[in-house]
Amino acid sequence: MTGHLFHDLQQWQWRDWSLCKAGFASLLQTMNLRQLAADNGIEWPAPIGQAVPKRQAEYLAARLLLRRLQQQLGLTPAQILPGADRSPVWPVGQQGSVSHSGDFVLVGLGNNVGRHLGVDLEQWLTAAQYQELAPAILSAQEQQWCLRNNDNMALSQLLTLIFAAKEALYKALYPDCRQIMEFSAARVLAISASQILLQLTQDWSADWCAGNEIWLEYQTSPHGVQLLTEVSSCTAASNAGG
């Protein structure tokens, strides 16, 4: 129904999650995104109606792909609206994650009660951006670590990977910590050909404490990198008595 709105559409399974990535350049040329949303049964919240066209296209693209996954998974085609903090409010029995980069969107969805998904999609940073952004994203120790471990990646690519990993980790842990965390709240410990290990450097919540380590998986392309991770929901485990 919405295939003509996207290009380079990819869909795959990762663990128990369904993921979908696609370009939405055509949506950026659509004059009436509100009507397109209505035609596809997607609610159009007031803050989105007041946003710039690029943000509106990102929002609609993500919701159209999430609706596609809901239908394919046999889940209730419920609305996934932004909360007061702008993070998606997932329907009961559904969990997922969303990321945008350029004119591409990456979404993941599942009925994985007790687990949270974190995804992030980033275009490669440039060498000039490394010089500008590295001090804000990496600690002094991490910058030294990158200098010692950049045999297989340029420094700008390492920074992109670590930035995306911290973003994906934040999305996965946010439902439990419910607070904004700085980049310094996690640090890189190791990078392999397809995984990156982060360690929390401070307490994120009562259950996610300094010293906890989380592996994330990544895939690269000529244009950028995508990160995937899942964590157990401490809240759900607590509610279940476990």
C-alpha beads as a LAMMPS data file, in Angstrom:
LAMMPS data file: protein, C-alpha beads

242 atoms
241 bonds

1 atom types
1 bond types

-500.0 500.0 xlo xhi
-500.0 500.0 ylo yhi
-500.0 500.0 zlo zhi

Masses

1 110.0

Atoms # bond

1 1 1 0.000 0.000 0.000
2 1 1 2.843 2.411 0.791
3 1 1 5.672 0.819 -1.195
4 1 1 5.687 3.623 -3.785
5 1 1 6.485 6.134 -1.026
6 1 1 9.867 4.555 -0.249
7 1 1 13.042 3.531 -2.020
8 1 1 15.717 0.962 -1.150
9 1 1 13.326 -0.746 1.253
10 1 1 14.943 -3.527 3.306
11 1 1 13.306 -5.796 5.848
12 1 1 14.870 -8.451 8.072
13 1 1 14.683 -10.243 11.416
14 1 1 17.166 -9.617 14.203
15 1 1 16.736 -11.931 17.174
16 1 1 12.986 -11.664 17.871
17 1 1 12.613 -8.192 16.352
18 1 1 11.340 -7.221 12.920
19 1 1 13.298 -4.386 11.336
20 1 1 12.687 -2.221 8.317
21 1 1 14.850 0.460 6.702
22 1 1 13.943 2.637 3.732
23 1 1 14.592 5.943 2.051
24 1 1 11.750 8.438 2.044
25 1 1 12.948 11.068 -0.428
26 1 1 9.542 11.093 -2.148
27 1 1 7.853 12.133 1.093
28 1 1 10.055 15.230 1.200
29 1 1 8.449 16.307 -2.093
30 1 1 4.877 15.661 -0.922
31 1 1 2.963 18.879 -0.393
32 1 1 0.253 17.567 1.939
33 1 1 1.781 15.143 4.411
34 1 1 -1.162 15.591 6.782
35 1 1 -3.567 14.290 4.141
36 1 1 -1.232 11.429 3.296
37 1 1 -1.159 10.495 6.974
38 1 1 -4.969 10.596 7.140
39 1 1 -5.242 8.449 4.006
40 1 1 -3.138 5.794 5.762
41 1 1 -4.844 6.027 9.165
42 1 1 -1.889 7.732 10.866
43 1 1 -2.759 10.324 13.519
44 1 1 -1.142 13.736 13.101
45 1 1 -0.324 15.231 16.544
46 1 1 -0.318 19.013 16.912
47 1 1 3.449 19.266 17.557
48 1 1 4.107 17.406 14.300
49 1 1 1.752 19.719 12.442
50 1 1 3.843 22.656 13.672
51 1 1 7.200 21.044 12.811
52 1 1 9.349 21.758 9.755
53 1 1 8.598 19.631 6.653
54 1 1 11.702 17.441 7.147
55 1 1 10.577 16.471 10.651
56 1 1 7.035 15.828 9.390
57 1 1 8.363 13.527 6.662
58 1 1 10.543 11.649 9.173
59 1 1 7.595 11.159 11.487
60 1 1 5.254 9.935 8.761
61 1 1 7.870 7.630 7.212
62 1 1 8.551 5.959 10.560
63 1 1 4.845 5.487 11.341
64 1 1 4.106 4.074 7.901
65 1 1 6.899 1.509 8.268
66 1 1 5.832 0.671 11.824
67 1 1 2.250 0.151 10.604
68 1 1 3.636 -2.161 7.923
69 1 1 5.420 -4.203 10.612
70 1 1 2.337 -4.255 12.867
71 1 1 0.295 -5.753 10.038
72 1 1 2.938 -8.308 9.112
73 1 1 3.413 -9.399 12.738
74 1 1 -0.317 -9.644 13.357
75 1 1 -0.167 -6.951 16.027
76 1 1 -2.931 -4.443 16.741
77 1 1 -2.450 -1.566 14.251
78 1 1 -2.421 0.930 17.111
79 1 1 -1.105 4.481 16.853
80 1 1 2.476 5.078 18.018
81 1 1 2.388 8.693 19.128
82 1 1 5.207 10.832 20.564
83 1 1 5.153 11.382 24.315
84 1 1 5.868 14.627 26.121
85 1 1 9.573 13.803 25.861
86 1 1 9.180 13.092 22.095
87 1 1 10.018 9.402 22.519
88 1 1 7.488 6.965 20.982
89 1 1 4.722 5.721 23.292
90 1 1 4.475 2.031 22.422
91 1 1 1.092 0.304 22.556
92 1 1 0.552 -2.351 25.220
93 1 1 2.251 -5.554 24.123
94 1 1 4.505 -3.818 21.587
95 1 1 8.065 -2.508 21.862
96 1 1 10.336 -0.931 19.300
97 1 1 12.758 1.788 18.333
98 1 1 13.130 4.449 15.607
99 1 1 16.043 6.293 14.021
100 1 1 16.454 8.732 11.111
101 1 1 19.502 9.826 9.147
102 1 1 19.402 11.942 6.015
103 1 1 16.380 10.730 4.077
104 1 1 16.500 7.205 5.539
105 1 1 14.531 5.799 8.447
106 1 1 15.162 2.630 10.455
107 1 1 12.451 1.098 12.645
108 1 1 12.202 -2.059 14.722
109 1 1 9.157 -3.653 16.337
110 1 1 8.205 -6.737 18.312
111 1 1 5.889 -8.034 21.013
112 1 1 8.868 -8.733 23.249
113 1 1 7.474 -8.061 26.704
114 1 1 10.375 -7.710 29.118
115 1 1 12.882 -6.423 26.573
116 1 1 13.650 -3.082 24.959
117 1 1 15.170 -2.397 21.540
118 1 1 17.588 0.374 20.676
119 1 1 18.482 1.268 17.064
120 1 1 20.477 4.097 15.550
121 1 1 21.298 5.044 11.978
122 1 1 24.078 7.527 11.157
123 1 1 25.875 8.829 8.086
124 1 1 29.666 8.786 8.292
125 1 1 31.137 11.876 9.908
126 1 1 33.985 13.663 8.153
127 1 1 37.512 14.275 9.398
128 1 1 36.589 17.915 10.039
129 1 1 33.558 16.828 12.071
130 1 1 35.776 14.518 14.109
131 1 1 37.881 17.476 15.206
132 1 1 34.752 19.459 16.076
133 1 1 32.637 16.785 17.744
134 1 1 35.042 14.299 19.348
135 1 1 35.512 16.306 22.581
136 1 1 31.730 16.391 23.129
137 1 1 31.139 12.687 22.413
138 1 1 34.333 11.056 23.700
139 1 1 36.158 11.409 26.986
140 1 1 39.881 12.125 26.885
141 1 1 40.478 8.445 27.629
142 1 1 38.200 7.387 24.758
143 1 1 39.984 9.718 22.374
144 1 1 43.280 8.089 23.326
145 1 1 41.659 4.660 22.913
146 1 1 40.585 5.599 19.379
147 1 1 44.102 6.732 18.503
148 1 1 45.410 3.313 19.609
149 1 1 42.653 1.310 17.849
150 1 1 42.068 2.966 14.469
151 1 1 43.826 0.366 12.310
152 1 1 40.628 -0.730 10.541
153 1 1 38.616 2.501 10.646
154 1 1 39.357 6.169 10.168
155 1 1 39.018 8.247 13.321
156 1 1 35.908 9.904 11.901
157 1 1 34.337 6.480 11.307
158 1 1 35.227 5.324 14.821
159 1 1 33.575 8.439 16.202
160 1 1 30.452 7.782 14.092
161 1 1 30.292 4.196 15.346
162 1 1 30.736 5.114 19.006
163 1 1 28.238 7.981 18.727
164 1 1 25.648 5.679 17.141
165 1 1 26.293 3.016 19.785
166 1 1 25.737 5.482 22.623
167 1 1 22.547 6.691 20.943
168 1 1 21.205 3.151 20.483
169 1 1 22.097 2.252 24.069
170 1 1 20.324 5.361 25.342
171 1 1 17.165 4.453 23.408
172 1 1 17.204 0.920 24.788
173 1 1 17.721 2.007 28.403
174 1 1 15.534 5.116 28.383
175 1 1 12.264 3.282 29.187
176 1 1 13.855 2.215 32.483
177 1 1 15.977 5.260 33.366
178 1 1 13.603 8.005 32.062
179 1 1 16.274 10.689 32.240
180 1 1 18.582 12.445 29.819
181 1 1 22.087 10.985 29.967
182 1 1 25.230 12.650 28.676
183 1 1 27.632 10.913 26.294
184 1 1 30.036 10.547 29.207
185 1 1 27.562 8.185 30.935
186 1 1 28.932 5.291 28.836
187 1 1 32.355 4.507 27.418
188 1 1 33.687 2.206 24.717
189 1 1 35.635 -0.852 25.860
190 1 1 36.055 -2.923 22.693
191 1 1 35.149 -3.060 18.998
192 1 1 35.143 -6.183 16.820
193 1 1 34.199 -6.626 13.173
194 1 1 30.474 -6.559 13.999
195 1 1 30.080 -5.658 17.695
196 1 1 30.925 -2.859 20.082
197 1 1 31.045 -3.101 23.866
198 1 1 29.978 -0.164 26.031
199 1 1 30.249 0.168 29.803
200 1 1 28.096 2.448 31.930
201 1 1 30.264 4.952 33.780
202 1 1 27.528 6.090 36.154
203 1 1 24.213 4.860 37.498
204 1 1 21.406 5.264 34.954
205 1 1 18.727 3.866 37.255
206 1 1 18.422 1.659 40.315
207 1 1 18.964 -1.383 38.087
208 1 1 21.347 -0.061 35.436
209 1 1 24.438 0.843 37.415
210 1 1 27.974 1.991 36.734
211 1 1 30.047 -0.945 35.563
212 1 1 27.256 -2.706 33.630
213 1 1 28.451 -3.764 30.165
214 1 1 26.276 -4.017 27.042
215 1 1 27.206 -5.430 23.637
216 1 1 25.719 -3.840 20.526
217 1 1 25.792 -5.155 16.957
218 1 1 26.588 -2.948 13.988
219 1 1 26.614 -3.048 10.201
220 1 1 28.443 -0.607 7.956
221 1 1 27.817 0.573 4.416
222 1 1 29.603 3.080 2.164
223 1 1 27.197 5.713 3.486
224 1 1 27.180 5.057 7.223
225 1 1 26.486 2.677 10.075
226 1 1 23.504 1.183 11.873
227 1 1 23.472 -0.068 15.470
228 1 1 21.170 -2.601 17.125
229 1 1 20.906 -3.645 20.747
230 1 1 18.357 -5.080 23.145
231 1 1 18.246 -5.051 26.933
232 1 1 16.054 -6.687 29.526
233 1 1 13.375 -4.474 30.982
234 1 1 14.103 -4.155 34.686
235 1 1 10.657 -2.687 35.220
236 1 1 8.947 -5.666 33.609
237 1 1 11.136 -8.111 35.546
238 1 1 10.291 -6.337 38.785
239 1 1 6.572 -6.330 38.009
240 1 1 6.759 -10.039 37.241
241 1 1 8.362 -10.715 40.580
242 1 1 11.639 -11.709 39.001

Bonds

1 1 1 2
2 1 2 3
3 1 3 4
4 1 4 5
5 1 5 6
6 1 6 7
7 1 7 8
8 1 8 9
9 1 9 10
10 1 10 11
11 1 11 12
12 1 12 13
13 1 13 14
14 1 14 15
15 1 15 16
16 1 16 17
17 1 17 18
18 1 18 19
19 1 19 20
20 1 20 21
21 1 21 22
22 1 22 23
23 1 23 24
24 1 24 25
25 1 25 26
26 1 26 27
27 1 27 28
28 1 28 29
29 1 29 30
30 1 30 31
31 1 31 32
32 1 32 33
33 1 33 34
34 1 34 35
35 1 35 36
36 1 36 37
37 1 37 38
38 1 38 39
39 1 39 40
40 1 40 41
41 1 41 42
42 1 42 43
43 1 43 44
44 1 44 45
45 1 45 46
46 1 46 47
47 1 47 48
48 1 48 49
49 1 49 50
50 1 50 51
51 1 51 52
52 1 52 53
53 1 53 54
54 1 54 55
55 1 55 56
56 1 56 57
57 1 57 58
58 1 58 59
59 1 59 60
60 1 60 61
61 1 61 62
62 1 62 63
63 1 63 64
64 1 64 65
65 1 65 66
66 1 66 67
67 1 67 68
68 1 68 69
69 1 69 70
70 1 70 71
71 1 71 72
72 1 72 73
73 1 73 74
74 1 74 75
75 1 75 76
76 1 76 77
77 1 77 78
78 1 78 79
79 1 79 80
80 1 80 81
81 1 81 82
82 1 82 83
83 1 83 84
84 1 84 85
85 1 85 86
86 1 86 87
87 1 87 88
88 1 88 89
89 1 89 90
90 1 90 91
91 1 91 92
92 1 92 93
93 1 93 94
94 1 94 95
95 1 95 96
96 1 96 97
97 1 97 98
98 1 98 99
99 1 99 100
100 1 100 101
101 1 101 102
102 1 102 103
103 1 103 104
104 1 104 105
105 1 105 106
106 1 106 107
107 1 107 108
108 1 108 109
109 1 109 110
110 1 110 111
111 1 111 112
112 1 112 113
113 1 113 114
114 1 114 115
115 1 115 116
116 1 116 117
117 1 117 118
118 1 118 119
119 1 119 120
120 1 120 121
121 1 121 122
122 1 122 123
123 1 123 124
124 1 124 125
125 1 125 126
126 1 126 127
127 1 127 128
128 1 128 129
129 1 129 130
130 1 130 131
131 1 131 132
132 1 132 133
133 1 133 134
134 1 134 135
135 1 135 136
136 1 136 137
137 1 137 138
138 1 138 139
139 1 139 140
140 1 140 141
141 1 141 142
142 1 142 143
143 1 143 144
144 1 144 145
145 1 145 146
146 1 146 147
147 1 147 148
148 1 148 149
149 1 149 150
150 1 150 151
151 1 151 152
152 1 152 153
153 1 153 154
154 1 154 155
155 1 155 156
156 1 156 157
157 1 157 158
158 1 158 159
159 1 159 160
160 1 160 161
161 1 161 162
162 1 162 163
163 1 163 164
164 1 164 165
165 1 165 166
166 1 166 167
167 1 167 168
168 1 168 169
169 1 169 170
170 1 170 171
171 1 171 172
172 1 172 173
173 1 173 174
174 1 174 175
175 1 175 176
176 1 176 177
177 1 177 178
178 1 178 179
179 1 179 180
180 1 180 181
181 1 181 182
182 1 182 183
183 1 183 184
184 1 184 185
185 1 185 186
186 1 186 187
187 1 187 188
188 1 188 189
189 1 189 190
190 1 190 191
191 1 191 192
192 1 192 193
193 1 193 194
194 1 194 195
195 1 195 196
196 1 196 197
197 1 197 198
198 1 198 199
199 1 199 200
200 1 200 201
201 1 201 202
202 1 202 203
203 1 203 204
204 1 204 205
205 1 205 206
206 1 206 207
207 1 207 208
208 1 208 209
209 1 209 210
210 1 210 211
211 1 211 212
212 1 212 213
213 1 213 214
214 1 214 215
215 1 215 216
216 1 216 217
217 1 217 218
218 1 218 219
219 1 219 220
220 1 220 221
221 1 221 222
222 1 222 223
223 1 223 224
224 1 224 225
225 1 225 226
226 1 226 227
227 1 227 228
228 1 228 229
229 1 229 230
230 1 230 231
231 1 231 232
232 1 232 233
233 1 233 234
234 1 234 235
235 1 235 236
236 1 236 237
237 1 237 238
238 1 238 239
239 1 239 240
240 1 240 241
241 1 241 242
